[in-house]
Amino acid sequence: MKARIKWVEDRTFVGESGSGHKIVLGTSKEPGGQTPGPSPMELMLIGAGGCSAYDVVHILEKGREAIEDCTVELDADRAETDPKVFTRIHMHFVVKGRGLAPAKVERAVSLSIEKYCSASAMLAKSAVLTHDFEVVDTTTAS
């Protein structure tokens, strides 16, 4: 896997993945100031959520579950001193579909966090990872 980061100006950078996708990232010079894009640490958190969401959708689709939506809400704490690694990450999964079995959703979430998601596995080296989930049945939704 390869990537390239190019400094644009101030605290603005453009990252390019080996597959050619680009993303603007950076931080503000001033605390609370406007940022040009997500910070590198925000991207790590987004990456972990994306990795797990992908797994959950894939596992449920493979099990022929009628999944319609999957959202992961992440909440994290970082160390107060450098390097300011993540020390706690909580992932809340909201999985929507028609007649989804909560036990199958729970299994998919657990498999992602504990076995398949590389990003979560790396972050678990420094952070306590917790997760929970909710299932929204869209069968009766109007």
C-alpha positions in Angstrom: 0.0 0.0 0.0 1.3 3.5 -0.8 0.2 7.0 -0.2 1.6 10.5 -0.8 1.1 13.7 1.3 1.8 17.1 -0.2 2.0 20.3 1.7 -0.2 23.0 0.1 0.2 26.0 2.5 -0.1 26.9 6.2 -1.4 23.7 7.9 -3.1 22.4 4.7 -2.1 19.2 3.0 -3.4 17.0 0.2 -3.2 13.2 0.7 -3.3 10.9 -2.3 -3.9 7.2 -1.9 -2.1 4.6 -4.0 -5.4 4.1 -5.9 -5.5 7.8 -6.9 -8.1 9.2 -4.5 -7.3 12.6 -3.0 -8.4 14.2 0.3 -7.6 17.6 1.8 -6.5 17.5 5.4 -5.1 19.8 7.9 -5.4 21.8 11.1 -5.9 25.4 12.0 -3.0 27.6 13.2 -5.2 28.9 15.9 -7.1 26.8 18.5 -10.8 26.7 17.4 -10.0 28.2 14.0 -11.3 27.0 10.7 -9.7 23.8 9.3 -9.2 23.0 5.6 -10.3 19.4 6.2 -10.2 16.6 8.8 -7.1 16.4 10.9 -4.9 13.3 10.5 -6.3 11.9 13.8 -9.8 12.5 12.7 -9.0 10.5 9.5 -7.7 7.6 11.7 -11.0 7.6 13.6 -13.0 7.8 10.3 -10.9 5.0 8.9 -11.7 2.7 11.9 -15.4 3.5 11.5 -15.3 2.9 7.8 -13.4 -0.3 8.2 -15.9 -1.7 10.7 -19.0 -0.4 8.8 -17.7 -2.2 5.7 -17.3 -5.4 7.6 -20.7 -5.3 9.2 -22.5 -4.6 5.9 -20.5 -7.3 4.2 -21.1 -9.9 6.9 -24.9 -9.2 7.0 -25.2 -9.2 3.2 -23.3 -12.5 3.0 -25.8 -13.9 5.6 -28.7 -12.7 3.3 -29.9 -10.2 5.9 -32.1 -7.4 4.5 -29.7 -4.6 5.6 -30.6 -1.1 4.3 -28.3 1.2 6.2 -25.3 1.1 8.6 -24.0 4.1 10.5 -21.1 4.1 13.0 -20.9 6.9 15.5 -17.5 7.2 17.2 -16.5 8.9 20.3 -12.8 9.0 21.4 -10.4 10.4 24.0 -6.8 11.1 23.4 -3.8 11.3 25.7 -3.1 14.8 27.1 0.7 14.6 26.4 2.6 13.9 23.1 2.2 11.6 21.4 -1.5 12.2 21.8 -2.6 8.7 20.9 -6.2 7.6 21.3 -6.8 6.1 24.8 -10.5 5.3 24.4 -12.7 4.7 21.4 -16.4 3.8 21.6 -18.2 2.7 18.4 -22.0 2.9 18.3 -23.5 1.0 15.3 -27.0 1.9 14.1 -28.1 -0.9 11.6 -31.3 -0.5 9.7 -33.2 -3.1 7.7 -36.2 -5.3 7.3 -36.6 -7.9 10.0 -32.9 -7.9 11.0 -32.1 -10.4 13.7 -30.3 -8.6 16.6 -28.2 -11.6 17.3 -26.8 -11.6 13.7 -26.1 -7.8 13.9 -24.3 -8.4 17.2 -22.3 -11.2 15.7 -21.3 -9.0 12.7 -20.3 -6.1 14.9 -18.2 -8.4 17.2 -16.5 -10.1 14.3 -15.6 -6.8 12.8 -14.1 -5.4 16.0 -12.5 -8.5 17.2 -11.3 -10.3 14.0 -11.6 -8.5 10.7 -11.0 -4.7 11.0 -7.3 -4.0 10.7 -7.8 -0.3 11.7 -9.5 -1.2 15.0 -6.8 -3.8 15.7 -4.1 -1.2 15.3 -5.9 1.4 17.4 -6.6 -1.3 20.1 -2.8 -1.3 20.8 -3.1 2.0 22.6 -6.9 2.6 23.2 -9.6 0.7 25.0 -12.2 -0.1 22.3 -15.8 -0.6 23.2 -18.9 -0.9 21.1 -22.6 -1.3 21.1 -25.3 -1.4 18.5 -29.0 -0.8 17.9 -31.2 -2.3 15.2 -33.9 -0.3 13.5 -36.5 -2.4 11.9 -37.8 -0.7 8.7 -40.6 -3.2 8.1 -43.2 -1.0 9.7 -41.6 2.4 8.8 -43.7 4.5 6.6 
